[in-house]
Each structure stands twice: as structure tokens, then as C-alpha cells.
């Protein structure tokens, strides 16, 4: 085989191939040089590797998403060329439309260019910045549980303060973070509210903590909110210690609580389980020292460490606007040491730390890992859960904040999307998903257990079905928030959700599916696992006709002479023929006539002739017409 023939086979110019072969030190003189079959295969392989290396070395840094015009400038091509390439892929873009990273990178690869995300100045450096100053840090503990089971009271006893008295009705009104100092080490606490209206805070609390203390009242036992708190903790994948509170009460029944916990896979250690469980009393102080020892023991096992030498980063636990001081943010430091005077970005806010207060309200100059502090100096109120980073100066901070605000605008225009059953099979095949996480709600306990049992029997080699949370009653905001943090699908059986919950789910891109028949529920999940799930087709009523007479035509068969009673009838519409409230035929409106003329539709109050293809149609039958809309099944 001659070189020019090989070049043609490879789809390249023979001169370009000769130049590449020279780079690879192949002894080729001209396009008429001959090579044997084995050498030709080696040349193909080596040239392809060379092309890969050239592309990898030809790197251009860009910001994603990138517009067609910007990409054309970066590639030194005309925008019309880029749009032509997209059109050949079946994608219609104009010059100002943005391309995602995958599409833009694929186009650039064609032109032997490797696109790479431009570093966001200091932001990306901060996220990976490390030093060798790794030291032990205190554990961060979250108290969770049902309302009024004594979470804040336990913390109050530990801190020897009067937190409970300061709260309205003894119920925690916002997340607070506090640190206590013990001879064996410090412990930081995040006190999350137990009331259902504060579920979102509880979800955040579970995700920033090292260990969860699940508080259960000995006289009240496990309640629905206890189970919700437990499932939030499990979603965050953190160790759980159970504190059975109010053991000093005469009505306390610790064994009853342990039995209930065992049903939720929290078998106590003294019952042969894996869950550390301690009896406490926030009133008398019984068991509090043992609880603290358990926390420190668990923290020692976890070997918690932090980098003290890097620039500080942390997370906002609570934020508010003070009339006298301006924006205030309670921050839990995670890495590094936060100091007064540091410039920091927090979400989309920028500021310089003017002052810091510790959990006792006293001023402090610095705060290390796991220390909670209230900071003053941000130019706006950040959102709880926002990450805080210390930057080198105001200029770099502004660049990061401006970019984040632009990104926030883009995300607002493009609603977030979480797991959908229709997308499950595709994501499994792409290796993105190994589990289908489900939140299950049912009307009563019996049906809940039946549905759960049926779901657990569904097996697949590619994907595991995980029940994140189950409960009785309507789908609520807590379910939606838990679905958001765990990327789960909400499945309901004979339940509903109010408008506010539906709106919340829509805004967060969470899928809610409800069923009235258990077999439909199981079949849909099976179909999703097998990649066979079809979209739900919704029938929308458009019109009704009553058959007044029936006559036959040689070409069209039986034709029903009708009066349109309601709406309108359109040719080609889906229809049902009913007789005495029983559907006797389903099909389509095949023909529609007014007098002898074919028409597209007939409106209410007019007569017409309708052909449905149903030869047994009779006088008095009712023809209902529908339009079809393909939708995802939701509440």
C-alpha cells in the first residue's frame, strides 16, 4: 500500500500524513512510498496517538457555558462554521446561544483543541488548598428528634446556661451552634429545631455534622418526627447515638423506646445491636456525663482532623439582619483559622470580618476548626448552608462573587432537576446511578407495609432500590426537602399533597408520583429499572356528542348522525363510545362531516356526521372526544 492510498483510507491529506510520519521518525520519503499491511496498521495507531497528544497539548481555557460566537473566536473559526457543525448534528443554535461543556468540547476536539474550564481565580485554589498542618479537631454534634423531647434542655444542662428560657415556649426558633470545653477535649453542638416547620434546618444540620444525637423521650417514644430526623441523619451518612431523655419521670419506659428503635434498625448495644444508647435526664443530669464520654469515644474512633494552616473555610449555620449591626452570620469553621480582618466570600456575599463573637457572646480574634462564631462585616445576609471562604483581597473576592451571581441567575432560569423514573435506565447505563432512592408515603400502616414489601422484592443486577424514608399521611415539605438532599423520588399510595408542597417540589425539581393501584406502582418501578417506563398520557376532555340516528355509507361504513352537546369534536381526536354509562368502544374520530362536506371540527350546538369505525354504534350512544397530553405522573 502506498502512502497516498493510506492517507485516503485514513481521511487525511497525504502531505499532512508525511509530516506526522517524520515526527514519528518513520522512514518515508514521498507519497509514493510503499508500506506493508502490518506497518500500515502501526502507522494508523501511532498517528492517532500523536493526534491525541497534540490535542491534549493544545489547551484553551474558557468559561462554561460558552456562546457560539465566543467559541468561534477561541477556535479562530467563523461562527457560521460552528453553527454548521451543530446543524449537522441535528442541533439548531444561533450565534448568541450558550453551549454546555460537553457540546463545546466535542466541537473543539474536531479542530484539535482541548477545552478546559478556566480557574475561577481564587475560588478553585481555595477548594483544594492544603498544607501539612493536619491536627485533631473537635467533633461537631447535632441534636435531632421530635418536638419537646428535650434536645435544647439537654444542651442547656451541658452548657449550664438558660437557652430554653430564652426561646419562645421552650421551642428552639433557629439553629444555634455552641462549643463546650471538657478535660478530655472540646465538643461543638448544632442545636436543630424539632418542629416540622423547621425541617429544612434539620436537614442542613444533619449534613454539616459528624455525629447525630437522636433524642427520644422515655415517656413518649418514637414519633413521626423522630423517624424523619433519623432518616435525615441516615441520608447524611453519619454515626447515630441515641439519648433516651426524661428517664426521671415515673411514666418513663426505656424498654418500650428500645423496642421501637429496634424496629427502625437502631438496635441498642445492650440488646446486641450496634447503636450506642444512653439513658439521660436533662432535669437531674443523669447520664449526661456518659453521653459526653460516648461522643468523645466515637470522635476518637473517627480520627477527625482538619488543616489548620490553609485559608479558613466554613459553613453558615444561621444568618440574620441586625438593626444596629447589619448582616450577622453564625459560621461553623471547618478548615483553617478564621481571623478578624480576613476578606471572605460567603455564597454571593463579600465582606471583611470586622468582629467575631463566640457562642457566649464574647469577642474573639480568631476561630479554629469546629468553632462556631458569629461574624460581622458581610455586605449582605447569606443563606444558611452557604460555604464561607477566606480570600487574599477584596479584588479577588469581587471576581468570585460576581461569577457566583451570574451562575445563580442561570440556575434560576434553568430549574434544578433531580432523579426521574423515566431517566433511571439511561443513568444506570451511563454508570451515573447505582441506587434508586425512594421516599414512600401511604394512607395507612397496613398498605405502607404491603407497598414496602413489594418494592423490596424488586431486584436488578444494575441498580439497588433504597428506601430513604417511609411514613403515613400526605406528602409534606419534609419529604420534599429530604428528597432534595438525598436525590430521591417520592412515591405515594392513596395520598395527596397540598398546593404549597407541590410548588416546593416543582421549584426544586423533585418528582412526586402517586398511585391508587399497587400494581401500577410496582410495574412503574420495574419498568424504570428495565428502561421500559413510558410517559403517562393524560386525556383532556374536548367535547361530547349524542347519537341521534345511524346510517350506512358504502365506503365509510356506519356513520352516526350526532348533535354536539358540549365543547367541540375534532377529526382525528381520541374518542370513547358509551352506552348506559359503560364504555363499549375506544378509537378515533375517523371522519367528520357537516352535510356532505368534510370538516376539521364541529362546535357545540351543531349537527354533524361522525365515523368512528365502530359498526355496532346505536341511537342514544354518547361519543366523548379527548386530546392527549404526554406528562410525567405527578400530584
N, C-alpha and C positions, 0 to 999 in steps of 0.2 A: 504494500500500500504506500502510495506517495503522500508526502506531507500535505499537498493542497487537497487531496482526497480526504485525508484525516481531518483537516481543518473544516471542510464542508460537512463532514459527519458530525463534528462537534459543534457546528453552528457558529464558527468564529472565522475571522479573516486570517488568511494564510500568513501574511506578514506579521500580524499580531501573535500568531502561534509560534512563528520562528523566533520572535523577540523573547517570548516566555521560555522557549526551549533553551535559548542562550543563557538566560538567567539560571536555568536549572542545570547548565553545563552538559546538555545533550549535544553530541557531535552532528549537528545538522547544518548543511551549507546553504541549501535553497529549497524552494517549494517543490522541486522535482526529486528531492532526496527520497529514498525508499526506506521503510521500516517494516519489520515482520509483525505478525499478529500480536505476539506477546509484548513486544516493545510498544506497539500502539496502545495497548491496554494500560501499560505503565505510564505512558505519556498522558493519557486521559486522566488517570488518577493523580499524577503529580501536578498537572496543570490546574485541576480542581482544587487541590490543596493550596497551591500558590495563590489562586483567586481568593480563597478563604482568608489566607494570611494578609493579602493586600486589603481586603475589605475590613478585617479586624484592625489593621494599622491605620486605615483611613477613617478616623473617628471624627464626627462633628457633634458638638454638644448643643442641644436645643431644649426648649421648654415644651413639654407636652401638656395639653393637646396643642398642635401646631396647625396654622391655616395652610391652605393650598398655596397661597401666594408666598408665605414665609418659607415653606418647604422648597418651592421652586427657586427662591433666592439662595437658600443654603446649598442646593444641589447644582446651582448655576444652570438651571434649565428654564424654559418658558413655562408659565402657568398652564398654557394650552396643552403642553406635553404631559404634564402631571394629570390634568383633567382627562386627557385621552387615555392614559394608563388606567385611571379609575373607571372610566366608561367601559373599557374592555373587560373589566372585572364585574361589570353589571352594577357599578356604583355611580350615582349621579351627584356630583359636588360642584358648587360654584367656587369662585376664586377666594371668597372670604370665609368659607365654611371650615370648621376645625376638623382635623383628622386625629384619631386616637393613636396611641403609641404603636399598637400592632400594625395598623394600616400604613402609617407613615414609615415605619421601619422596613416593612416589606417592599414599599416603593423605593426607598433609598438603597436597599440591597441590590435591586436591579441595576442601579447606577454605581455599584461597587462602593457604597458608602455605608458605614455603620453608625446609626444614630444612637446617642446616649443622652439620658436626662441630665441637663445642666444642674450642677450642685446648687442648692438654694442657699447660697452664701454660707452663713454660719450655722444654719439650721441642721443640715445633714452632718456637718462636723460635730455638732453638739450631741447628736443622737448616737454617734459611735465613739466619741472621745473617751479614752480610757487612760488611766495611769496605773502604776503598780502599787498604789496605796490602798489595797483592799484590806478592810478591817471588819470585825464583827459589828453588827448594828442591832439595836433593839427590835423586837418583833412588833408588828402593827396588828392590833386585835380589834375585831368588830363584834359588838354585841347585837344579836338579832333575835327576833321572836315575836310572839303575839302581844298586842297592846295590853298594857297594865300587868304584864307578867314580872315586871321588876328589873328591867335592863338598866335604866338610869339609877334606880335605887342601889343596885349592886355597885355601879361605878361611883355613886355618891359615897357609899361606905368606904370604898377603896381610897378615894381621894380625901376623905374626911372633910367634905365640903357640903354645900346645900344646893346642889344643882336642881334637885327635884322641886324644892320650894320656889325656885325662880321660874320654873316652867308653868304655863297655864294648865291648871287642872292636873298637874303632876305628869303631863304627857310631853315628851320631847318635841319641840317645834322645829328644830333644824339640826342638821348634822353638826356635832361638836367633836373636836379632836383634843385629846388630853394625854399628857405623859406623866407617869408616876415613877419614882426612883426607889428602888429596893436594894438591900445589901448585895443581892446576887445579880443585879442588873436592872436596867430600865425597861418599862413596857409602855408602848403608846396605844391608846384606845380611840377607836372611832365609834361614837355612840349614834346608831341609826334609829330613826323613829320606827315604832311598831305599827302605827295606824296605817290602814290601807291607802289613804290619800297620799302617803309619803313613800309609796312602793318604789318609785324611781330612785329616790335617795338610797333606799335599802339596796337596790341592785348595784348602784355605784359603790356603796360601802363594801359589798362583797368582793368587788373587783380590784380594790386597792389594798386589801388586807392580806396578812399572812396566815392568820388563824381566825376562825369564827367561833365565838361562844354562843351557842344556841340556848337561850334562856326559856325554860318551861316551868310554869307554876305548878307546885306539887298538889294543889287543891283543885286545879282547873284542867290540867293535862294538855295534850296536843290538840291545837285548834287549827282551823284552815290557814290562818296567817302564819302559824308555826311551820306548817308544811310549805307554804310559799317561801318563807325565809330559808328553810332548809334547801329547797330547790335552787334558790338564788345562790346559796353558798356552794352547792354542788356544781352549778354552772360555772362558777369562778374557779373550781378545782382547788379548793383549799381544805386543810385539815379542820375537823369539827370537834369541839369539846362541848359536852352538854352540862349546863348548870341547872340543876333542879332546885328552883328557888321556893321560898315560903315554906321551908321544911319545919319551921317552928309552929305553924298553925295546927290546931287539933284535927282539922279536916284533911291534912296532908296525906297523900297516898303515893309514896315514891314507887312502890312496885307497879302500881297502875300506870304511872308515867313510863317506867322502863318497858312495860309490856307494849304500850302504844308506840314507843320509839322503835322497838324491835320490828314492828310491822312496816316501818319505813326504812328498814335496813340500817338502823342505828343501834345495834345490839350492844349493851353496856359491857365493859371489860369483865365485871364481876359476874356476868351471865355468860361468859365465854366468847363475847364479841370483841370488836376492835375499837369501839368508841369510848374514850375516856369520859366518865360520868362522875360528877361530884354533887353531893347534897349541900346546899348553901341556904343562908338566911340573910337577906340584906338588912333585916331589922336587928338581929342579935350578933351578926358577924360570923356565925357558924359556917365552916367550910371555905371561907374566903381565902385564908392562907393556903389551903390545899389547892384551891383553884389557881392561885398565882404560881404555885410551885409547878402545877401541871403545864401552865403556859410557858414558863421558863424552860421546863424539860423538853417540851415539844419544839421550842425555838432552838434549843441546843442541838436536837436531832436534825433540824433543818439546816443548821450551819449558815445562818443568814449573814451575808456580808454586803458591804457597799464600798464604792470607790470614793474615798474622802478627798482625793487630790484633784479630781476633774471639776469643771464648772458645775455649779449646782443645777439640779433639775428636781421638780416636784410635781404634785398634783393638787388642784384646787378642791377642797372639801366643801367649802361653803363661801359664798360671796354676797355682799350687800352694799348698799349705798348709805353712808352715814351723813346726816345733815351737816355735821360740823367738820368731819374729817374727809369726806369724799368716798371714793371706792375703797372698800376693805375686802381682803380675800384671806380666808383661812387656808393655809398651804401646808401640806404634809411633805416635807423634804424627803426625796428618795435617794439621790446621789449627790456627792459633793457637799460643800458648806455654803449656805446662803448667808450673805453679809449685807449690812446696811451700806447703801451706796452702789450696790450692784444694779446694772441695767438688765432688765429681763423682759422677755416676751411671754405672754400668757394667753393662749388662744389667739384672738385677734386684737389683743390689747398690749400696749407697750408702757413701760414706766421704769422709774428708778426707785429702788427701795429707800424711802425716806425714814421709815421707822418700822420696828418689829416688836410685837408683843408676844410673850409666851402664853401658855394656857392659863396662867394665874393673872394675866393682865399686866405683867411687869415687863418693862423694856429690856430688850436684849440686842446685842450687836451681831450675833451670828447664831445659826441653827444648823446642826448636822443631820445626817440621815435618820429618818424615822421621827424627827422632831416636828411637832405641829406649832406653827406660828401664824399670827395674823399680821399681814403686811399692808403698809400704807404707801401709796405712790403711783399706782397704776392709773392710766388716763381714762379707764372705763371699768365697768363691772364685768369680770369674766364669768363664764358659765361653770358651775360645779362639774368636775371631771376634766376640765381643761388642763393641759400639761404646761408647766412653767419651765422656761429655760433661761439661764443667765447668758447674756451675750457680751461681746467685748466692748461695744459702744453703742450710742444712740443710732448712728447711721446704719449699722448692720441690723439692728433691731427693727428699724423702719422698713428696710427691704423685706425682711421676713414677714412682718405684719401686713404690708401691702399685698404681698403674694398670697398670704392666707385669706385675706378678704376677697381677693379675686376668685380664689378657689371656692370660698364659701358661696359666692354669688352663682358660680357654675353649678354647684351641688344643689342649690335652691331651685334652679331652673330644671335640673335633671333629678327627679325624685329617687331616693335610695331604693335599692331592690335587694331583697333577701331571698332565701330559698323558696322556690316554687316547685310544686309537684311536677308540672309539665317539663321543667328544666332538669329534673333529677337525673334521668338516664344519661343525658348529654354530659352533665358534670361528672357523673361516675365514670363514663368512658374516657373523659379527659383527665381523670385522676385527681380532680379537684375535691371530690366528696367520697368519704368512706362511711359516713353515717347519715341517716335521715333522722333528724331530731324532731320529735313531735310533742306538742303540748295538748293534752286530751281533756276535754270537758264534757260532762254528760249530765242528764237531768236528775238521775237518782243513783244511789250507790250500786244497786244491782246491775244496771245497764253499764255503769262505768267499769265494773269488774269484767263483764262479758266482753265489752269492746276491747279492753286492755288485753284480755286473754287471747282474743282473735288476732290482735295486732302482733302480739309476741310470737304467735305461731307462723307469722310470715317470715320466710328465710330467703336469703340471697347470698351468693358467694361474693358478690362485689360490694355490697353495702349492708351495714348493720342498722337496724331500727332501734333508736334510743328514745325512751320515754323520759323527757326532761321534767315534766310536771303533769300531774293529773288532779282533777278536782270536780266537785259537784256544783252546778249552778251556771249562770250566764258567763260568757266570755267577758272578762273585765280588763281594765287598763294594766293591771299587774301582769296578766298573761301576755299582753302585747309587749310590755317592756322586757319581760323575761325572754320572749321570742326574739326580740331585737338583740339582746346581749348574747344569746346562745345560737342565733341563726336557725330558729326552729319554725316549723309550720304548725299553725293552730288548727286542730280538728275538733269539731263539736258534734255531739249526737243529741238531737232533740233539745237544743238550747238556742239562745239568741244572744244578741249584744245590742246595747243602746247606740244611739247615733254618735255620741262622743267617742265611744270605743272604736266604732267603725272609722271615724275620721282620723283617730290616732293611728290606727293600723294602716290606713291609706297613706298618711304622711310619712310613715316610717318604712313603707314598702313591705309590710308583713302580710302574708297570705292567711286568710281565715276561711276555712271550709266547714260547712255544716251539712249534716245528713239527717234524714228521717228514717232511713232503712239501713240496717247494719251491713247488709251485703254490698250495698253501693259503696259504703265507706271502705270496706276491706278490698273490694275489687279495684277501687281507685288507687289505693296504696300499692297493691300488687302490680297494677298496670304501670304505675310510676316507676317502680323498681325494674320493670321489664322494658321500659321505654315505649309502652303502648298506650299511654294515657292520652285520650283525645280531649280536645277542649269541650266545654259544656256549651250546648246550643240552646239558647233561650228563645222561646216562641213569643212573639209580640202580637197580640190580637189587633187585626186591622179592620175587620168587617164581618157582617153576618147577613146571610141571605136565606129566605124561606122559599121552599119549592112550592109553586102554585099549580104547575102542570108538568107533565113529562111527555116528550115526543121523540121520535126516532128519525135520524138522518142516515142516508145510505153510507156516506163517507165518515161521519163523525160519531155514529152510534147514538146512544141515549143522551139527549140534551134536556136539562132541567130549566123550565121557564120560571124565573125567580123574581121576587121583589127584595131589593136591598133594604133591610130593616135598620142596620146600624153601620156606621163607618163607610168603608168602600172596599170593593173587591177588585183585585188586580190580576191580570193574566200572568200565569207562572207562579202565583203565590202558593204556599203550602196550605192545604185545606183538610178539614175533618168533616165528614158527613155523619150527623147524629140523628137518631130516631128514638123518640121517647127517652131522651137524656142518656142514651147509650151510643157510643161511637161505633159505627158499622163500617166505616171506610176512612182510610188516610191516604192522601195522594197530593196531586197538584191541580190547579185550575189550568186545564189544557187549552180550552178555548173560551172566549168571551165575546158575545155579540149583542149589539143593540140593533133591533130589527134585523136586517140582513148583513150589516156591516161589522167587520171585526174591530174591536176597540181594545185599548190597553187597560182601562179601568172604568168602573161604573160606581157612581156615588150614591149615597143614601137617598131613598125615596124614588129611585128609578127602577124600571123593569129591565131584565136582560136574560139572555140565554147562556147557561154555564155548562161546559162539558168537563167532567171530572174523570172520565174513563171508568166510572162505576155503573155497570149495567142494571143493578138492582135498585137504583135510586127511585124514590116514591114521592108522591104528593105529601106535603106536610113535613118532609125531612128538612133539617137545618144544615146549612153549609157555613162553617166558620173558617175564615181566612186568616193566615198568620204570616208575618215576616220573621226571618231567622236572624239572630244575632249571636255570634260566637264570643263567649265570655269565659273568664275564669270564675269558677264557682266560689262565691264569697257570701258573707252575710249581707 
